[in-house]
Amino acid sequence: MVAAVLAVALVAGGVLFWRTSAAATTRSVTAPTGSFPPPPLSLTSPPAGFTEVWRAASQGTPVPLVAGPAVVTAAGGEVAGRDAATGETHWSYTRDDTICTAANGFGQVMALYRNESGDACSELTVLVPSTGARRVYSNPNALPGTRLLDSGTLVALTGSRYLQVVRSDLVKTTEFGTVDTPDQPGRQPYPDCSLDSFAITQGRLAVLERCPGEDQDRLTVIAPDGGSDATSPEVVFSTLQPGAHSQVVAAAGDRVAVARPDPARLEVVDGQGGIVSTTPLAVPDADLTAQPPGGVVATTSDDRRIYWWTGSATVALDRADLRPVWTLPGTQGPGVRYGDAVLVPVQGGLAVVDPVTGAVTRTIAVDRGGWTGAVQPAVAGAVLLEQRGPDLVALRPS
């Protein structure tokens, strides 16, 4: 565990080195305030084509990380803030330890590192996206495979047995699951359960879990701000769900969308745990029984829609009531809003989709080489970003 007291600090020309009593040197190269270039201006509609302009290793970002003006990559021990248009690095933060994951949280860059032994992810640093300056630091309790889920005001660190939620100063607001060394035993309502999938929104954190002695999934919704006691979660409701092998897809307001197989369907649950709608899904059961990586399904969103990739199809959900609006089969990832259309990754390119009807108006060719796996899209101004496994690829209009 890294101690908080700095043993050596050396600053010169925007480069900071420091050494703690329990960790090797950390190197921080910051950008001057106001110097980071903005991304190219957004377009009103998709272009005729896209051209790859840069790519970088970024196995620490499960989805493209866009924060402020920066496109952020995370590989090995380095987190780097890059110019969206060119890929040029304007700031970097490097540790000898390996990055577990990095994400946008509170509009900042959150970088979670492994500890010295490598068996835990317990070194969390928050960086300013425009300069790379370190803002705050903490030692959470997380394991490799964790995801960082941002509600805008709180961030949840997921885990298969335990999760915790932190606010912007990284003070823990609540914890849930199996606490290895609890200060006060008996504070958790459902210990020893397997936490399988998660979704967060303002004021709600939904967890689908499987508990000993229960042959059905349990959907538990907690208040992520935790109230007055971080060791005892405030449970909004917890109900057994019909069947097993479900996935939490999204949360909005007091509603939670849960995908279930056999038959494939999307059920929307209200704030008391009751099912308010059930919609058949034209996707294979196998899409819905697979455990999503890190317990988080692949989604993106805009002001009106949530775009969910099931593993073989992209489903658009109404952001207000979470009901499915349209389904596009044969896709490689969720869609992303680009001007007046939605771009959805497909084999060999990007389908240009009407966001209201789901109709495909054309397909823009994109050469992804030999990559045939999942594609996670995002935008930074006019630049389209694709997370292809361990690599981040930037495409500009052509």
ABEGO torsion letter per residue (X at the ends): XBBABBABBBBBGGBBBBBBAABBBBBBBBBBBGABBBBBBBBABBBABBBBABBBBBAABABBBBBEABBBBBBEABBBBBBAAAGBBABBBBBABBBABBBBBGGBBBBBBBBAAGABBABBBBBBAAAGBBABBBBBBBBBGBBBBBAGABBBBBBAABBBBBBAAGBBABBBEBBABBABBGABABBGBBBABBBBBBGBBBBBBBBBGBABBBBBBBBAAGEABAABBBBABBBBBBEBGBBBABBBEABBBBBBBOBBBBBBBBAAGBBABBBBBBBBAAAAABBBBGGBBBBBBBAABBBBBAGABBBBBBAAAGBBABBBBGBAEBBBBBEABBBBBBBGEBBBBBAAAGBBABBBBBBAEABABBBBBBBBEABBBBBBEABBBBBBBX
